[in-house]
Amino acid sequence: MRLTAHLWHRPDGISRQCTTFVPATGDKTCALPAGHRVTVAQVQGAGVITRLWLTFPGWFWPHWAPDAQPDPSVFKALMLRFYWDGAATPSVETPIGDFFGAGHCEYGSFTSDFLGTSSGGFFSYWPMPYASGFRIEIENRCPTRDHEVFLNVNYQQLDRNPEAVRYFFTQFHTGRREGIDEAVVLETRGGGHFSGLMLAMQGEPMNYLRFLEAPEYFFIDDDWEAPRILGTGLEDYFNGGWYFREGPFAGPLHGVPLKDPFRSMVTMYRFHVQDAIAFERRCRMTFRNPRPASELHPYWYAAVAYGYHDSPSPPQPGLPDHDTLMAMYRIRDRDHQAIP
């Protein structure tokens, strides 16, 4: 069911918004000091987040800081975390850039039903229910540079717990792989359903896209030795074909925000609504390339899996260090260089 199906229904509860704007001081942003974690929004009680919007400078030249140098690596240096119902560990833990489709540290506007980037802003319309409260945290992992964030969170305050709450969660996976090696994008236990994927990939050599030959594999519950769901190719999973022959596009439920064959870079997304993948006890999703190893080259990938889980704090794979996150960053117009 598409998002427009409920437009004529009055929302339940009381409509509210968290914001970083402080009218008493005139400050619109929340400071993110270098090396610190900061709570940017917190609410007690039952409800559901209906919209998240944020933006931050640093990846472009801000007019109010003429001496500051743009640094696109900020997309990988700010970590976004969501905590549900007082849980000690996050249900969402991912670099901000990857969550919003900027896994290559390059901003480009695109819109979809659930998230996107709008001419300088970042938005999410994933519904995020909770039973007793939420907390949103951003960590600035830059060792020397302070940052700041503008943020608004719309939510419906409810007088009782949402029925049959399943908590929004993500998993972030990244790293370098040999061409024959699989790319794991989800590996979780417990009950829930898989609702989509944002995937940034990059071939190690230039002019190379054969990593797109890899079909998706879903191992679910008792179907653990052989996949329950198996596809025909990576771009096929994202509803494209022929290595996305016609280039970038943005659809409501699938798209390609970035394709640069020369730099061997592609960013892809697909969201599952009617075709959500249900699991009762465990789920593992990977991409595996069937081509002979002699035909393949190493690649890098960064994946954010989105879904809903029975637990407010499903297991997370953990975040790698800054150097690992930045290793796949290939600078535009200086393709032989990378930021260490």
N, C-alpha and C positions, 0 to 999 in steps of 0.2 A: 504494500500500500504506500503510495507516494505521500509526501509531506502535506500536500494540499488537501488531502482527504478529510482533515479535521478542522479546516478553517472556519466552518460555520458553527462549531461547538464552542460554548463558553468555557474557558480554561477553569479547571478546578483550583481552589485555593486562592491565595492572595499573591498578586504579581509584585515582585520586588527585584532590586538590583544592587549588587555590590559594585563599588567603584574605587579607584585609586584617587579620585578627586576629593580634596579636603577644602570645603568652602571657607572655613575659618582662616586658612592660610593662603588659599589660592593655588596650592600645589596640585598639579594634575597627575603626577607620576609617583611611583613607589621606587625608592632608591634600592639598587642591587649592588652592594659593595663587592669588590673583588674577593673571591674566595669564600663568600657567605651564602647561606640559605635564608630566604626571606619568605614569610607567610604573606601572600598578597590578597587573600580573601578567605574568610572563615564564617560559617553559619551554623547555628544549632537548631535542631528540630527536623522534622520530616519535610521532604519536598523533592523537587526535580529541577536540575539545571536545564534550561532550555536554549541558552545561547552563551557563548564565550567569545569576547572580542578583545584583542590586545594589539599593541604595536610597541616598537622600541627603536631608538636610533642606533647608530654604530655601524650598520652595514652600508649606510650612505652618509654623505657629508651633511651634518645638521647645521642649519644656518646660525644657530645660537652658540655654536662652539667652533669658531673658524679655525682654531689650531688643531682640532681633532682630525685624525686620519681615518678614513673609512676602513673597516676591517670586516669583510664578509664572514670570517670564521666565527663571529658572534652567534651565527645560526647553530653552531655545534657546541658553543660554550655555555649557553643558557639551558638549564635542565628544568623541564616541566614535570611537576608531580601532583597527583590528586590523591587525597586520603578520604575514605568513606567511613562514617559511623565510628569515629575515634580510633580507627585501626592504626597500629604503630608503623606499618609498612605500606607503601603506596600501591594503589591499583593501576595508576598511570605513572610511568617513569621513562621519559624519552627526551632527547634534545628538541627544543622548540622548533627548529627548522625542519626536522624530519617529521614531526607531528603534523605540520602544516604544508608539507610538500616541497620544502626547500632543502632536501637532503644533499644537494650538490653545492650548498652555500650560495645559491643564486636565486634572487627574487624575481618572480614573474607572475603577473596576475592570472588567476583562473578561478572559476566558481563551479561548485557542485552542490548537491542537496545537503551534504553533511559538513564539508569544510572547504576552505579555500583561502585565497589571498586577493584582496581587493585594493589595488592601487595604493599600496603602502600599509594596509591593514591585514590582520590575520583573524579568521573567524571559524567557529565551530558551531554546528547545530545538532551535534550528537545529543540525544536525550540522556541525562545522567541522573537517575533516581537514587535517593538515599533515605535511610530510615531515621537517623538521629543527627545528621549533620555532615558537613564536608569542610575540607581545608585544602587550599591550593597553595603550592609552594613553588618558588623559582630559585634555583641555585645558579649563581654566577661563578663558573669555574675558570674564568679568566684570572690568572695569577696577579696581574698588575693593573687591570683596567676596570674601573667602576662602570656600571650600566644603570639604566632605569627603564621602567615599563609603565605604559598606560594600559589600564585594564578595566573592563566592565563585564559583569557576570549577571545575566538575567536568570531568575529562578522563580518557581511557584512554591510558595510556602503552604504546606498542607497541615490539616489538623489531625491527621493520622498517617501511619506508615503506608506508603504505596503497596498495593497488593502484589504479591509474588515478585518482590524486588530481585532483579538481577543487576549487578553492579557493572557499570562501564569500566573496561580495562584495556590496557594496551600491553604489548610486548615489543621491545626494541632489540633487534639483532643486527650486527654489522661485522665486517672484517674482510680480509683477503682470502680468496679461495683459488686453488688450482682449477683449471677449466672443467675437469671431470668431477670436482667436489660439489656436493649439494649445498644449497643455500637454505638454511633453516629459518623460517619466519615465525613459527608458532610452535611452542612445546609446553603444554599445560596439563594439569590434572584437576579433577573436580568436574562439576557440571556447568554447562553454559552453551553459548553459541558464538561462532565466528562471524563477524559482520563486515570485514573488509580489510584492505591492505593498501598502504602507501609504500612504494618500492623505488629506491634510487639505485641504479646499477651503472657500472663503468668498467669497460674492458681495459686491461693494463696497457696493451699496445694501442696506438691510434688506429682509426678507421677499422674498428672491429666491433661487430654486434652479434657474434655467434652465440654469446651467452643467452640470447633470446630463444634458442632452440629448446630450452629446458622446460618440460611440462610440470604442472603442479601435481603433488602427491598429498593426499589427505589420509592419515592413519587415525582411525576413530574407534574408541572403546575396544571391542573384541577383534576388530579388523586391524591388527597391529603388525602382522607379518607381511600382509599384502594390502595395498591401499584400497580403501573403500571408494575413493574418488581419484581418477587419473585423467589427465588432459592430453593435449596434442602439442602444446608449445607454450612458452611463457607469454608471448604477445597474444596468443589465442585466449589464455586465461583472462587477460585484460580486454577482451572483446575486439582486439585488433587483428591484423594479418600482415604477412610479408614484411616483418620487422617494422611495422607501423609505416608502411610505404608512403602515405600522404602527409606524414609529419604530425606535429602537435595538434591537440584538440582538447576540449573540455566538455564533458557531458554530465548529466545529473548524477549518474551512478558509475561512470568510468571515464578515464581520460588519460592523456599524455601531456602534462604541463611542459615538459622539456624533452627534446630530442636533438642531439648534436652528434651526427655520425662521425665527424672528423675527430672529435674528442672522445668518441666511444661512450657517450653518456645518454642515459634515458631515465626519466622519472615517470612512473605509472601509478594509477590508482584504480581500484574497483571496490564498490560497496555492495554488500549483500542485503537485500530486504526480503523479497519472497524466497530467495535462494540462500538464506542464512544457513550455515552449516552447524547442525546441532550435535552436541556430544554430552554423554551422561557421566563419564568417568575420566576421560583423557582425550587429548587431541594433539596431533603433530602434523604440521604442514611444511613441506619443503618443495624446492624446485631442483630437479635432477636432469642433467644434460645427457641424452642418449648417444651423442656423437662419440666417435673414438677419441681417446685422449690425444692422439697425434694431430687431430684437427682443431684442438682447442687451446686457448691461451688463458692465463690467470685473469681474474676479474675481482672487482670490489663490489660490495653491496651494503645498503643500509635500509632496513625494513621496519615499518611500524605496523603491527597487526592490531586491529580494533575488534572489540567484541564485548560480550556481557557474560558475567561469571556469577555463580552462586555465592562466592565468598567476597567480602569487601576487600580482602588483601590476598589475591591469588599470587602464587610464586612468581618472582621476577628474575630474569637471567642476570641482572646487574648491569651497570654501565661501565664500559671500558674507559681507560685513561684518555686524556686529551690528545696525546699523540696518535693513538689508534683511531680515534674519531676523525682526526684531521688528515689521516694518511691518504684518503681517496679524494681530497680536495685538489682539483685541477683548475688552475687559474685561467680565466678567459684571456685569450690573446697572448698568453705566455705559457703555452701548453707543455713545455719541457720542465716547468717548475712546479713545485708543490710546497705548501706551507708545512713545516715539520711539526 
